[in-house]
Amino acid sequence: MAAPDPTPPAGPDEPAAGRPDGSAPVDFTVDLTAHEAHRRAHVLAAVGPHWDPAEVLRGEEAAYDLLYSGLDEEQRRVYDDLVAAGVLPPRGGGRAAA
C-alpha cells in the first residue's frame, strides 16, 4: 500500500493527491485557554479561601527537617552522597540535622 501524498492541491477545485474522496487536509487547532482558566477556578474553589500556600510550605519544610533529623553516621553518609549526586537538596548548611 502506497503512502498518501501530503502535498495539498494547487487550487480550490483540484482534488487532493492520494485521497480517494478528494478531501484536503484541514488545519485543526484547539485553544484551551478558556478551559485552563475554568480548571484553575475549580482548583481554587476546591482548596477553599483559608488555604495558605506559605503555611503549607512551612509545614513541608518542618516535615523534611524532622525526616532528616537524628541520622546516625551511616545515614548521614548516605544523605550526603545523595545531596552530592543532586538527588536531594542540601539542608541545614549542606548536612542533615543532627
CYANA upper distance limits for C-alpha pairs under 8 A (distance plus 0.5 A):
  3 ALA  CA     18 GLY  CA      8.45
  4 PRO  CA     17 ALA  CA      7.87
  4 PRO  CA     18 GLY  CA      5.17
  4 PRO  CA     19 ARG  CA      7.42
  5 ASP  CA     17 ALA  CA      6.26
  5 ASP  CA     18 GLY  CA      5.72
  6 PRO  CA     17 ALA  CA      8.01
  6 PRO  CA     18 GLY  CA      8.33
  7 THR  CA     16 ALA  CA      8.09
  7 THR  CA     17 ALA  CA      7.31
  8 PRO  CA     16 ALA  CA      6.27
  8 PRO  CA     17 ALA  CA      7.52
  8 PRO  CA     24 ALA  CA      7.04
  8 PRO  CA     25 PRO  CA      7.71
  9 PRO  CA     14 GLU  CA      6.20
  9 PRO  CA     15 PRO  CA      6.58
  9 PRO  CA     16 ALA  CA      5.38
  9 PRO  CA     17 ALA  CA      7.17
  9 PRO  CA     24 ALA  CA      7.83
 10 ALA  CA     14 GLU  CA      7.05
 15 PRO  CA     19 ARG  CA      8.29
 15 PRO  CA     22 GLY  CA      4.88
 15 PRO  CA     23 SER  CA      7.09
 15 PRO  CA     24 ALA  CA      7.78
 16 ALA  CA     22 GLY  CA      5.57
 16 ALA  CA     23 SER  CA      6.39
 16 ALA  CA     24 ALA  CA      5.81
 17 ALA  CA     22 GLY  CA      7.94
 19 ARG  CA     23 SER  CA      6.93
 19 ARG  CA     24 ALA  CA      8.37
 32 LEU  CA     36 GLU  CA      6.54
 33 THR  CA     37 ALA  CA      6.80
 34 ALA  CA     38 HIS  CA      6.68
 35 HIS  CA     39 ARG  CA      6.59
 36 GLU  CA     40 ARG  CA      6.63
 37 ALA  CA     41 ALA  CA      6.71
 38 HIS  CA     42 HIS  CA      6.91
 39 ARG  CA     43 VAL  CA      6.82
 40 ARG  CA     44 LEU  CA      6.70
 41 ALA  CA     45 ALA  CA      6.64
 42 HIS  CA     46 ALA  CA      6.57
 43 VAL  CA     47 VAL  CA      6.86
 44 LEU  CA     48 GLY  CA      6.82
 44 LEU  CA     49 PRO  CA      8.45
 45 ALA  CA     49 PRO  CA      8.03
 47 VAL  CA     51 TRP  CA      6.58
 52 ASP  CA     56 VAL  CA      6.84
 53 PRO  CA     57 LEU  CA      6.68
 54 ALA  CA     58 ARG  CA      6.73
 55 GLU  CA     59 GLY  CA      6.66
 56 VAL  CA     60 GLU  CA      6.76
 57 LEU  CA     61 GLU  CA      6.67
 58 ARG  CA     62 ALA  CA      6.67
 59 GLY  CA     63 ALA  CA      6.67
 60 GLU  CA     64 TYR  CA      6.73
 61 GLU  CA     65 ASP  CA      6.65
 62 ALA  CA     66 LEU  CA      6.69
 63 ALA  CA     67 LEU  CA      6.56
 64 TYR  CA     68 TYR  CA      6.69
 65 ASP  CA     69 SER  CA      6.54
 65 ASP  CA     91 ARG  CA      8.42
 65 ASP  CA     97 ALA  CA      7.60
 68 TYR  CA     96 ALA  CA      6.06
 68 TYR  CA     97 ALA  CA      6.59
 69 SER  CA     96 ALA  CA      6.91
 69 SER  CA     97 ALA  CA      5.15
 69 SER  CA     98 ALA  CA      6.04
 70 GLY  CA     97 ALA  CA      7.11
 70 GLY  CA     98 ALA  CA      5.50
 71 LEU  CA     75 GLN  CA      5.96
 71 LEU  CA     76 ARG  CA      6.15
 71 LEU  CA     96 ALA  CA      7.75
 71 LEU  CA     97 ALA  CA      7.94
 71 LEU  CA     98 ALA  CA      6.83
 72 ASP  CA     76 ARG  CA      6.52
 73 GLU  CA     77 ARG  CA      6.65
 74 GLU  CA     78 VAL  CA      6.81
 75 GLN  CA     79 TYR  CA      6.55
 76 ARG  CA     80 ASP  CA      6.57
 76 ARG  CA     95 ARG  CA      8.11
 76 ARG  CA     96 ALA  CA      6.91
 77 ARG  CA     81 ASP  CA      6.66
 78 VAL  CA     82 LEU  CA      6.70
 79 TYR  CA     83 VAL  CA      6.71
 79 TYR  CA     88 LEU  CA      8.37
 79 TYR  CA     95 ARG  CA      8.32
 79 TYR  CA     96 ALA  CA      7.49
 80 ASP  CA     84 ALA  CA      6.57
 80 ASP  CA     94 GLY  CA      8.28
 80 ASP  CA     95 ARG  CA      7.04
 80 ASP  CA     96 ALA  CA      8.17
 81 ASP  CA     85 ALA  CA      6.64
 82 LEU  CA     86 GLY  CA      6.76
 82 LEU  CA     87 VAL  CA      5.70
 82 LEU  CA     88 LEU  CA      6.21
 83 VAL  CA     87 VAL  CA      6.29
 83 VAL  CA     88 LEU  CA      5.26
 83 VAL  CA     89 PRO  CA      6.29
 83 VAL  CA     90 PRO  CA      6.27
 83 VAL  CA     94 GLY  CA      8.32
 90 PRO  CA     94 GLY  CA      5.05
 90 PRO  CA     95 ARG  CA      7.14
 90 PRO  CA     96 ALA  CA      8.43
 91 ARG  CA     95 ARG  CA      6.43
 91 ARG  CA     96 ALA  CA      6.62
 91 ARG  CA     97 ALA  CA      8.23
 92 GLY  CA     96 ALA  CA      6.66
 92 GLY  CA     97 ALA  CA      6.67
